[in-house]
Every structure is written in C-alpha cells, then in structure tokens.
Amino acid sequence: MNERNTSNSSTEMGRGDSRIAAAGAAAELSTDSLSRPAQKTAPHMLARLPYAENALEPAITARTIGFHYGKHHKGYVDNLNKLVAGTEYADLPLEKIITATAGRAERAAVFNNAAQAWNHTFYWKSMRPKGGGEPPAALKQKIEASFGGLDTCKKELANAAVSQFGSGWAWLVRDGDKLRVVKTANAEVPLTSGMKPLLVIDVWEHAYYLDYQNRRADYVNGVLDKLINWEFALQNAG
C-alpha cells in the first residue's frame, strides 16, 4: 500500500515536474519572442498623404484621390516590393533603384514601379490646400531670373502638361543654376538626367479623368491656380 502510494506520489510528482518544465519552456519562449525584432516589413511603404483625401476639393475630388492614391499609387508600391524581393535592389532606397535600373530593358518593370512610386509621392507634395498664388520671394526671384516672370513659368508648365502625348509628367526642375520646365513620358523622371525636380503635375489620365474627363487643360489650370505648392518647390530649389 505504502509502496503503491509512494509510487503514485512519485508519478504525480513526475507529472507535476513535467508540467512545470513545460510551463517554464512556454514562458521562456514567450519572453524570447517579445525580445526578438519584429518581422521585417516590406522594404517600401506607401507614403502617407500630406492632407485629407477631400482637402483638394473642388479642384480634385476625394473620389479621384481615393482611386489615384489608394489604388494606383499603392499598386506601384506593392508591385515594386514583389519585384525587388530577393534581388540586389531589395534594400536600396527608391532613388538608387531608379538610377540603377534606368535605361535597362531587362529591369524595366522594376524601374517603372520604383519611379512611379517616387513620382506620386512627389506629386502629392507638389500640391496643397489653398495653394497657387504668389511664390515665396526667394523662389519668385529664381523664377523671374529663369523665365522672365511667374506668368511665363506657369504658361510653360501648362503647355508641357497639356502637350505631353499620352501619359506622363510636367516638371519644374533646377538644371544647373537655372530653373526649367520639362516633360517626361510614362514613369520617366528628371533625376536620371541630372536635373533636380522642384514640383510636378501628373498628367496620367487617372489623375484627372473622374473629375474632368478629357479636359486635361482644365485640370492643369486648376492645379496651377488653386493647388500648386510653391513652398515645396522652394524647399527643393536650394
């Protein structure tokens, strides 16, 4: 009887020790998992809009921003993360991916998605609620020195945006000591030509078609008159 009790007691103690050991292992695993770094997120994240989706109304509606930012811009970022995973571009910033893949036909998909992700982030910052009007004095001096006046600069931007055949972008850039207006097709960006972008107008159809249909000129004039962010251009002009 005593032997059986002792035996049973030993068995119960063994089970208890096993339970304690298991609990200790679980606690150690739990603590260890808390101390480990979080699983690495995708290398490129969708940049946050610098304003609410309805902040640019009526020139650009929340509906257009919702599709443009939430579908098109996000799509470029998501595609890029898939394309660079496990490649030599996986840990590079967007600018370096763009310059490393520009003009390389075998890397066209990487370039297009990287450039479009960069271009769109730059485009959102090129506008602001209650924008337009007069540039800051320091930028206005640069514009006058390069174009002769603000009206000429705006006309050149509008002409570049409206005359771009198909999809593309109209840019105000710094090229050496002067400011210039240039246009690029599709995902192309002035960074690859040694020019520094100051601001940009997106003329892909998804930027304006829901609000303006085929009236690209009305959209461009709305951006220039009511939304263009001259302060952002000045930040980039230095």
N, C-alpha and C positions, 0 to 999 in steps of 0.2 A: 504494500500500500504506500509506504513511505517512498520506496523506490519509484513507484509509479508517479506519485505526486512530485518527487524530485525531478523525475524525467519530464513530466508535463510542464513543471515550472521552468526547467531549462529550455524546453521547446518554446514556451511562451516568451522567455527572455530573448531567445534567438530571433523569434519573430519581431519582438519589440526593437531589438538592435537593428534588424533589417529595415524596419520602418523608420527608425531614427536616422540610419545611414542614408536611406532614400530621400528623406526629408532634407537632410543636410546637403545631399548632392543637388537636389532641386533648388535649394536656397542659393547654393554656390553658383549654379547655372544661371539663376535669375539675376544675381548680383553681377556675374560676369557679363551677361547680356546688356545690362544697364551701362556698364563701363566701356563696352565696345563702341566704336564710332558708328553712327547711323549708316545704313546702307547708302552708298553713293547715289545721288540723284542724277538725272540726265545732265550732261555737261552744259547744255544750253537751255535756258529757261525763257519763257515768253515774258518779255519786259512789261511791266505794269503800265497801263495808260496813265499819262500825266494829268488826266482830268476825267470827269464822269462821261459816260457814253453820250449823254444828251447835252453836254456842255458846249458843243459847237453849233447847236441849232440856232437859227434856221438854215444856215449855210450848208451844214452837213448834219443829217438827222441821226438820231440814236439807232435807227434801223440800219442805216448804212454802216455806222461804226460797229454795230453788233456783228454784222456779216464780215466786214473788212478785217476787223481785229480778231474776232472770235473764231472765224473760220479760215480766212486766207492767211493772215499773219501767223496764227497758231499752227496752221498746216505746214508752213515753211519750217518753223522751228522743230516740229515733230518729225518731219521728213529728214531734216539735217541730222538729228540725233540718231536716227536709224542708219543713215548713210555713213556716218563717221565712226560708229561703234566698232571697236577693234582695229581701227586703222591708225596711221600716223597722225591723223588730224583730230583724234579723239579728245585730246586735252588742250588743243590750241584755241585761243580766243577767235572770235569771228573775223576780225581784221586780218589775222595771219592766215586763216583758212582761205579768205578771199584772195589775198595776194599770192598764196601758194598754188591756187588752182586756176587762176585767171588765164584764159587762153589755152588751157589744156583740154582738148576734146574728150579725153578719157575721164576727166574729172568734172565734166560739165554739170552733172546733177548735183554734185557737192557744191560747186561754185554757185549755181543758180539758187539753191536753197539758203546757203550761207549769206549771199549778197541780198536776197530778198528779206531775210530776217533782219539784217543790218539796216537796209534801206527803209523798212517800215518803222522800225524804232526811231530812226532819224526823222522820218516824215511826221510821226505823231508830235515830236518835239518842235517841229517847224511851224506848228500852229498853236494857238492858244485862244481861249475865250476872250472876246473883245480885243482881238488883235488888229493888225493893219495899222493905219495911221502913219505917223511920222516915226522913222527910226531914231534911236538914241543918237545924240550929236556926234559921238565918235564914229559910229557906223555911217551916219549920213555924210560925213566928210570923206570917208573912203569911197562911198557910192558916187559922190559928186566928182571925185578925182578920177574915177574909172569910167563913169558913164556920162558925166556932164550934169546929171540931175536924177532925182528919185523917179520922176515920171518915165524917163528913158529906161531906167533899170527895170521898172515894173512892166513896161511895154515889151522889153526883150524877154523877160521871164514868161509873160503871157504868150508871146509869139512862139517861144520854144516849146511851151506846154501844148499849145493848140496845134502846132505844125508837126509834132512828133508823130510819125506814121506808126499806127498800131500802139502797142503797149510800151510804156517807158516812163521817163522821169525828166523833169526840168529842174536844173540846179543853179543856185548861186554859189560860186566857188571862189576861192583865192588861188590864183595861179601866179606864183612868184610874188611880186609886190602889188599886183593889180587884182581887182575883182572882175570876174567874167560870168556870163551865163552860158551854160552848156546843156545839151540834152543827151540822154542815153536811152538805148533801146532795152526792152525786157528787164533783165536783172543787172545790167552793167552799172558800174559805179565809178565816179571820178577818182577814187582812191587808187585805182590801178594805173592811172595816167599821171600820178604825181601831183594832182590838184587836191586842195583841201575843201570839202563841202562845208558851206555855211548854212544853207537850208535847201529844202527840196519840195517840189509839188509832184504828187503821184498822179499819173495820167493813165494808169491801167483802168479799164472800164469798171472794174469792181469798186474803184474809189468814188465813182460818181453816178453810175447808171441808175441806181434805185431812186435817186433824187432828181437827176437831170436828164435821164435817158441819153439821147445822143448830143445833148447841148454841152459839149465839153467846155466851150468858151465861157458859158455862164458859171460853171463850176469853178474854173480857174480864176475868173474875176471875183467870185465870192471869196475864194481863199485869199487872194491878194488884198482885197479891200477890207475884209472883216476878220480874218483869222491869222494872217501871216505873223510869225513871231520874230520880229526884228531883234529883240533882246537875245534870243537864242543865236541868231546869226552873228551878233556882236561877240558873244562868248566864243564862237568858233573862229572869229576873224583874227585873233591875236597871234 
